Amino acid sequence: MALVAPESPSEQARRVFQTFDPEDNGFIPDTLLEDVMKALDLVSEPDYVNLMKSKLDPEGLGIILLGQFLQEFFPDQDSVIPDSFPVYHYNGLKQSNHNEKVKHTHAHFLMPTHASTL
């Protein structure tokens, strides 16, 4: 889901892939590849799906990594969602701060990534 910009095809693919990866492991069983491809309206004929399984899982481990999937089907698309952003917290309640001093905090949030998406 895009917050500001329309969802790009690769962002849609990431979102759909992740619906088949509910534990957010960064991979799916290769048996779900056909379902993911159908959900994205990609060619999902059995012979082609088997070809893609062998290409995306050359070791035969039975898993398809998110990063490899995106790189294969959406190679030239970059995400428009930033990898990081500033976060500010302001607490204006004196009684809830140390020494009753109003304060604010600034931090920089980095979006978590999986090794498979690098």
Z-matrix of the N, CA and C atoms (Angstrom, degrees):
N
C 1 1.445
C 2 1.524 1 108.11
N 3 1.294 2 115.93 1 127.49
C 4 1.457 3 121.36 2 179.46
C 5 1.524 4 109.42 3 -89.95
N 6 1.317 5 116.32 4 139.43
C 7 1.456 6 120.50 5 -179.59
C 8 1.517 7 112.40 6 -85.51
N 9 1.329 8 117.08 7 -37.52
C 10 1.454 9 120.49 8 -175.85
C 11 1.525 10 111.09 9 -124.41
N 12 1.301 11 116.89 10 -52.67
C 13 1.464 12 122.16 11 -176.78
C 14 1.527 13 110.04 12 -89.58
N 15 1.320 14 116.94 13 154.57
C 16 1.468 15 119.15 14 174.90
C 17 1.526 16 110.30 15 -60.97
N 18 1.301 17 115.93 16 149.13
C 19 1.462 18 121.34 17 -179.08
C 20 1.529 19 110.04 18 -69.75
N 21 1.326 20 116.04 19 126.27
C 22 1.462 21 120.14 20 177.80
C 23 1.533 22 109.09 21 -77.80
N 24 1.329 23 117.57 22 163.23
C 25 1.470 24 119.48 23 177.76
C 26 1.539 25 112.87 24 -57.17
N 27 1.327 26 117.41 25 -38.13
C 28 1.464 27 118.70 26 179.91
C 29 1.529 28 111.33 27 -70.64
N 30 1.327 29 117.50 28 -34.18
C 31 1.470 30 120.07 29 176.65
C 32 1.526 31 110.18 30 -68.90
N 33 1.321 32 116.30 31 -38.57
C 34 1.460 33 119.78 32 175.60
C 35 1.531 34 109.61 33 -62.65
N 36 1.327 35 116.70 34 -42.95
C 37 1.465 36 121.01 35 179.23
C 38 1.523 37 110.77 36 -61.92
N 39 1.320 38 117.10 37 -42.08
C 40 1.473 39 121.14 38 178.12
C 41 1.534 40 109.48 39 -60.99
N 42 1.327 41 116.67 40 -46.03
C 43 1.463 42 121.44 41 -178.52
C 44 1.530 43 110.68 42 -62.77
N 45 1.349 44 116.77 43 -46.11
C 46 1.466 45 120.51 44 179.70
C 47 1.524 46 110.40 45 -64.35
N 48 1.329 47 117.17 46 -44.71
C 49 1.467 48 121.34 47 178.94
C 50 1.525 49 109.59 48 -56.80
N 51 1.337 50 116.05 49 -43.87
C 52 1.462 51 120.47 50 -177.12
C 53 1.526 52 112.70 51 -68.94
N 54 1.337 53 118.18 52 -22.12
C 55 1.466 54 118.90 53 174.32
C 56 1.523 55 110.82 54 -68.97
N 57 1.321 56 116.83 55 -24.85
C 58 1.463 57 121.37 56 176.39
C 59 1.529 58 111.19 57 -91.15
N 60 1.323 59 116.23 58 -0.33
C 61 1.474 60 124.06 59 178.89
C 62 1.530 61 107.51 60 -126.41
N 63 1.338 62 118.18 61 66.48
C 64 1.466 63 120.87 62 -172.56
C 65 1.530 64 114.57 63 -63.58
N 66 1.319 65 117.97 64 -21.38
C 67 1.465 66 120.57 65 178.77
C 68 1.522 67 111.85 66 -90.06
N 69 1.338 68 117.04 67 3.26
C 70 1.464 69 122.98 68 177.49
C 71 1.526 70 112.14 69 55.35
N 72 1.338 71 115.58 70 48.51
C 73 1.465 72 121.52 71 179.11
C 74 1.521 73 113.07 72 -84.75
N 75 1.338 74 116.74 73 -16.02
C 76 1.457 75 120.02 74 -177.65
C 77 1.518 76 112.86 75 87.95
N 78 1.331 77 116.77 76 10.28
C 79 1.454 78 120.54 77 177.16
C 80 1.525 79 109.46 78 -153.37
N 81 1.327 80 114.71 79 162.79
C 82 1.461 81 121.76 80 174.56
C 83 1.524 82 108.35 81 -128.99
N 84 1.326 83 117.46 82 157.85
C 85 1.467 84 118.65 83 172.12
C 86 1.525 85 108.98 84 -64.79
N 87 1.320 86 116.97 85 144.97
C 88 1.470 87 118.96 86 -178.02
C 89 1.525 88 112.45 87 -62.78
N 90 1.317 89 117.57 88 -19.18
C 91 1.470 90 121.44 89 177.85
C 92 1.528 91 111.79 90 -67.47
N 93 1.343 92 117.98 91 -18.65
C 94 1.463 93 121.71 92 179.59
C 95 1.527 94 113.26 93 -94.20
N 96 1.330 95 117.48 94 -4.07
C 97 1.461 96 120.11 95 -177.34
C 98 1.528 97 111.74 96 -57.71
N 99 1.315 98 117.25 97 -43.33
C 100 1.463 99 119.99 98 180.00
C 101 1.526 100 111.10 99 -60.79
N 102 1.334 101 117.35 100 -41.09
C 103 1.468 102 120.97 101 178.96
C 104 1.526 103 111.82 102 -63.82
N 105 1.323 104 116.25 103 -41.43
C 106 1.471 105 120.84 104 178.52
C 107 1.533 106 109.36 105 -63.77
N 108 1.315 107 116.15 106 -45.53
C 109 1.464 108 119.97 107 -179.25
C 110 1.535 109 111.23 108 -63.49
N 111 1.315 110 117.68 109 -39.42
C 112 1.470 111 121.02 110 176.87
C 113 1.530 112 110.26 111 -64.51
N 114 1.324 113 117.13 112 -43.47
C 115 1.460 114 121.36 113 -179.31
C 116 1.529 115 111.54 114 -61.60
N 117 1.329 116 116.65 115 -27.52
C 118 1.467 117 121.31 116 179.93
C 119 1.530 118 112.20 117 -97.39
N 120 1.298 119 116.86 118 7.08
C 121 1.473 120 122.20 119 -178.29
C 122 1.525 121 112.10 120 58.36
N 123 1.321 122 116.93 121 34.72
C 124 1.459 123 121.90 122 173.84
C 125 1.533 124 107.96 123 -90.27
N 126 1.306 125 116.46 124 162.26
C 127 1.457 126 120.08 125 176.92
C 128 1.524 127 107.71 126 -57.47
N 129 1.324 128 116.49 127 126.55
C 130 1.465 129 119.16 128 -176.17
C 131 1.532 130 111.95 129 -131.48
N 132 1.326 131 116.19 130 32.23
C 133 1.459 132 120.63 131 174.51
C 134 1.526 133 108.07 132 -68.05
N 135 1.322 134 117.95 133 140.99
C 136 1.475 135 121.22 134 -174.93
C 137 1.526 136 115.19 135 -51.24
N 138 1.342 137 117.58 136 -42.52
C 139 1.471 138 119.57 137 -179.32
C 140 1.529 139 111.06 138 -64.15
N 141 1.335 140 115.74 139 -41.10
C 142 1.466 141 119.67 140 179.75
C 143 1.526 142 110.82 141 -68.59
N 144 1.321 143 116.64 142 -41.10
C 145 1.472 144 120.41 143 178.22
C 146 1.524 145 109.72 144 -60.72
N 147 1.318 146 117.36 145 -43.16
C 148 1.473 147 120.28 146 178.28
C 149 1.523 148 111.62 147 -64.06
N 150 1.335 149 116.90 148 -38.71
C 151 1.465 150 120.80 149 176.30
C 152 1.534 151 109.73 150 -61.41
N 153 1.340 152 116.70 151 -44.32
C 154 1.460 153 120.53 152 -179.30
C 155 1.530 154 111.38 153 -68.16
N 156 1.323 155 117.11 154 -35.56
C 157 1.473 156 120.02 155 175.81
C 158 1.523 157 110.31 156 -58.79
N 159 1.333 158 116.20 157 -46.53
C 160 1.467 159 119.00 158 -178.77
C 161 1.525 160 111.61 159 -68.26
N 162 1.329 161 117.05 160 -30.54
C 163 1.469 162 119.92 161 178.58
C 164 1.532 163 111.21 162 -76.57
N 165 1.342 164 116.95 163 -41.18
C 166 1.472 165 120.88 164 -177.21
C 167 1.523 166 112.86 165 -82.84
N 168 1.327 167 117.19 166 -17.82
C 169 1.471 168 122.31 167 179.05
C 170 1.525 169 109.56 168 -133.37
N 171 1.346 170 117.15 169 65.04
C 172 1.466 171 119.80 170 -175.14
C 173 1.532 172 113.58 171 -64.33
N 174 1.340 173 117.75 172 -23.41
C 175 1.466 174 120.50 173 179.34
C 176 1.521 175 112.00 174 -81.92
N 177 1.341 176 116.99 175 -11.09
C 178 1.460 177 120.60 176 -179.87
C 179 1.517 178 113.42 177 71.24
N 180 1.331 179 116.65 178 33.59
C 181 1.465 180 120.98 179 -179.15
C 182 1.530 181 112.86 180 -79.00
N 183 1.327 182 116.09 181 -12.79
C 184 1.454 183 119.38 182 179.20
C 185 1.513 184 114.03 183 85.14
N 186 1.355 185 117.13 184 16.57
C 187 1.469 186 120.70 185 178.42
C 188 1.530 187 110.28 186 -131.53
N 189 1.323 188 113.97 187 151.13
C 190 1.465 189 121.27 188 176.34
C 191 1.528 190 106.42 189 -118.20
N 192 1.326 191 117.04 190 120.02
C 193 1.464 192 121.72 191 -179.53
C 194 1.526 193 110.71 192 -80.89
N 195 1.322 194 115.66 193 140.70
C 196 1.457 195 121.23 194 179.95
C 197 1.520 196 111.65 195 -56.52
N 198 1.304 197 117.74 196 -47.69
C 199 1.469 198 121.37 197 -178.05
C 200 1.514 199 112.49 198 -59.70
N 201 1.307 200 117.02 199 -44.70
C 202 1.468 201 120.31 200 179.33
C 203 1.524 202 110.96 201 -66.26
N 204 1.331 203 116.26 202 -38.77
C 205 1.465 204 120.75 203 178.45
C 206 1.526 205 110.12 204 -61.12
N 207 1.332 206 116.78 205 -49.71
C 208 1.466 207 120.82 206 -179.42
C 209 1.522 208 111.26 207 -63.78
N 210 1.319 209 116.63 208 -40.56
C 211 1.465 210 120.37 209 -179.71
C 212 1.531 211 111.41 210 -64.97
N 213 1.317 212 117.25 211 -35.71
C 214 1.463 213 121.20 212 -179.97
C 215 1.526 214 112.36 213 -72.01
N 216 1.321 215 116.59 214 -45.76
C 217 1.462 216 119.83 215 -173.17
C 218 1.527 217 114.50 216 -95.98
N 219 1.321 218 117.42 217 -20.49
C 220 1.472 219 121.59 218 -178.44
C 221 1.533 220 109.57 219 -137.71
N 222 1.335 221 117.82 220 60.44
C 223 1.471 222 120.89 221 -170.19
C 224 1.525 223 116.13 222 -67.98
N 225 1.322 224 118.69 223 -30.84
C 226 1.463 225 120.19 224 -173.16
C 227 1.515 226 113.73 225 -105.13
N 228 1.317 227 116.95 226 14.34
C 229 1.458 228 119.11 227 -176.10
C 230 1.516 229 110.70 228 -106.05
N 231 1.316 230 114.20 229 126.71
C 232 1.457 231 120.63 230 175.83
C 233 1.511 232 108.94 231 -101.39
N 234 1.294 233 115.42 232 151.76
C 235 1.458 234 120.60 233 177.86
C 236 1.523 235 109.96 234 -74.31
N 237 1.334 236 116.48 235 142.25
C 238 1.458 237 120.31 236 175.52
C 239 1.529 238 110.65 237 -92.49
N 240 1.324 239 116.25 238 -4.23
C 241 1.458 240 120.63 239 177.31
C 242 1.528 241 107.64 240 -83.89
N 243 1.330 242 118.04 241 130.42
C 244 1.465 243 119.77 242 -177.84
C 245 1.527 244 111.70 243 -66.18
N 246 1.341 245 115.03 244 151.31
C 247 1.462 246 120.93 245 177.02
C 248 1.519 247 111.58 246 -79.30
N 249 1.326 248 116.27 247 -19.34
C 250 1.459 249 120.09 248 -179.76
C 251 1.527 250 109.23 249 -151.98
N 252 1.339 251 114.76 250 162.74
C 253 1.456 252 119.66 251 177.90
C 254 1.528 253 109.13 252 -160.82
N 255 1.338 254 116.96 253 154.94
C 256 1.463 255 119.58 254 178.78
C 257 1.530 256 111.02 255 -77.29
N 258 1.328 257 115.06 256 147.49
C 259 1.462 258 121.89 257 177.90
C 260 1.527 259 106.87 258 -127.89
N 261 1.334 260 115.54 259 133.07
C 262 1.458 261 121.13 260 178.66
C 263 1.521 262 109.41 261 -120.99
N 264 1.315 263 116.39 262 138.27
C 265 1.456 264 121.26 263 174.99
C 266 1.519 265 107.66 264 -127.63
N 267 1.324 266 115.65 265 124.85
C 268 1.458 267 121.57 266 178.96
C 269 1.518 268 108.41 267 -116.99
N 270 1.310 269 116.63 268 125.63
C 271 1.453 270 121.11 269 176.84
C 272 1.524 271 107.47 270 -117.81
N 273 1.318 272 115.80 271 103.76
C 274 1.468 273 120.84 272 -177.71
C 275 1.512 274 114.05 273 -92.07
N 276 1.322 275 117.52 274 7.41
C 277 1.460 276 120.41 275 178.81
C 278 1.523 277 109.79 276 -92.42
N 279 1.328 278 115.55 277 108.13
C 280 1.467 279 119.19 278 -177.51
C 281 1.518 280 112.24 279 -55.64
N 282 1.326 281 117.11 280 -43.95
C 283 1.459 282 120.43 281 -173.98
C 284 1.533 283 113.50 282 -65.73
N 285 1.303 284 118.66 283 -16.57
C 286 1.467 285 119.82 284 -179.35
C 287 1.525 286 112.76 285 -99.59
N 288 1.314 287 117.01 286 5.55
C 289 1.461 288 121.11 287 178.74
C 290 1.521 289 111.07 288 -112.74
N 291 1.321 290 115.55 289 154.83
C 292 1.456 291 122.12 290 176.86
C 293 1.531 292 109.61 291 -60.23
N 294 1.279 293 117.23 292 133.24
C 295 1.471 294 124.24 293 -179.15
C 296 1.532 295 112.52 294 58.40
N 297 1.331 296 115.75 295 23.70
C 298 1.467 297 122.06 296 179.47
C 299 1.525 298 113.13 297 50.69
N 300 1.301 299 115.32 298 38.47
C 301 1.459 300 120.83 299 179.44
C 302 1.526 301 109.21 300 -107.16
N 303 1.334 302 117.62 301 123.87
C 304 1.461 303 122.45 302 177.92
C 305 1.524 304 108.29 303 -64.24
N 306 1.335 305 115.83 304 137.16
C 307 1.458 306 117.51 305 -178.62
C 308 1.520 307 111.27 306 -148.63
N 309 1.317 308 115.08 307 164.90
C 310 1.454 309 121.85 308 174.61
C 311 1.526 310 108.19 309 -132.08
N 312 1.297 311 115.43 310 158.24
C 313 1.460 312 121.56 311 -179.39
C 314 1.522 313 108.36 312 -129.51
N 315 1.308 314 115.03 313 141.58
C 316 1.460 315 121.35 314 177.65
C 317 1.521 316 107.84 315 -121.67
N 318 1.307 317 116.29 316 135.46
C 319 1.465 318 121.54 317 177.63
C 320 1.524 319 108.59 318 -142.06
N 321 1.310 320 115.31 319 167.32
C 322 1.454 321 120.86 320 177.76
C 323 1.522 322 106.69 321 -121.46
N 324 1.313 323 117.54 322 119.14
C 325 1.461 324 122.65 323 -177.22
C 326 1.514 325 109.57 324 -93.59
N 327 1.353 326 115.67 325 128.74
C 328 1.462 327 122.09 326 174.41
C 329 1.519 328 107.62 327 -105.43
N 330 1.328 329 115.82 328 127.58
C 331 1.462 330 119.61 329 178.81
C 332 1.512 331 108.48 330 -65.78
N 333 1.354 332 117.57 331 136.01
C 334 1.459 333 118.81 332 178.91
C 335 1.517 334 111.11 333 -67.43
N 336 1.307 335 115.36 334 144.02
C 337 1.465 336 120.91 335 177.54
C 338 1.515 337 107.93 336 -128.69
N 339 1.287 338 114.70 337 158.03
C 340 1.457 339 121.69 338 176.10
C 341 1.525 340 107.83 339 -100.92
N 342 1.304 341 116.08 340 148.43
C 343 1.465 342 119.63 341 176.99
C 344 1.533 343 110.21 342 -57.63
N 345 1.328 344 116.28 343 -29.22
C 346 1.455 345 119.50 344 -178.05
C 347 1.519 346 113.38 345 -71.23
N 348 1.338 347 117.98 346 -17.62
C 349 1.453 348 119.76 347 -178.17
C 350 1.526 349 112.33 348 -98.11
N 351 1.305 350 117.40 349 1.70
C 352 1.463 351 120.00 350 -179.91
C 353 1.502 352 111.12 351 -81.54
